[in-house]
Amino acid sequence: MNAGLLLLRLVAGLLIAGHGVQKVSFRLGGHGLAGGTEEFRQDGFRGGRLTAVVAGASQIGAGLFLTAGLLTPLAAMAAMGVMTVAGTVKRDKGLWVQNDGYEYPMVLVAVSAGLALTGPGGWSLDRALGLTPWPLWVILPAIVAGPVSGLLTRLVLHRPSAPAERKERKRYAQAAD
């Protein structure tokens, strides 16, 4: 069981952290902070550079904490928050990743929630520091707060698209079908 949980933490955590690195640097195929800023602007978010920095830092921090199995419910909460935002960006494109859909963010949200519920396993910093098992009164609010914070972030930072832009998106979605 410990080996399986370590594998899940390594894969999910490092992928989430890697996405954050891409948002703020040229590493791992990223387009630098300017590219991350432009990506958020194209996705309709306010805040520009600050939004890219906060999103990137959140992904890097959440991913590394998940990888290490440190403060696992809180790391999972942060990971679920940023991946929920990513899912909302891709929502109009449908579920499947081949159409740039929200399948991948949804999987990372589910894996993060699963790690919060099961705990990070014996080969983790939580275990080494005597922080496990985490009580349910910490885990359940974290699992709820993660996606809710992502939805609130989307609500606060996303600017409504203009009617012409909505028409173009609808036309694109219909052409893809």
Salt bridges, closest charged atoms under 4 A:
ASP92 OD1 - ARG91 NH2 3.66
ASP100 OD1 - LYS90 NZ 2.58
ASP100 OD2 - LYS93 NZ 2.95
GLU165 OE2 - ARG169 NH2 2.81
GLU168 OE1 - ARG171 NH2 2.63
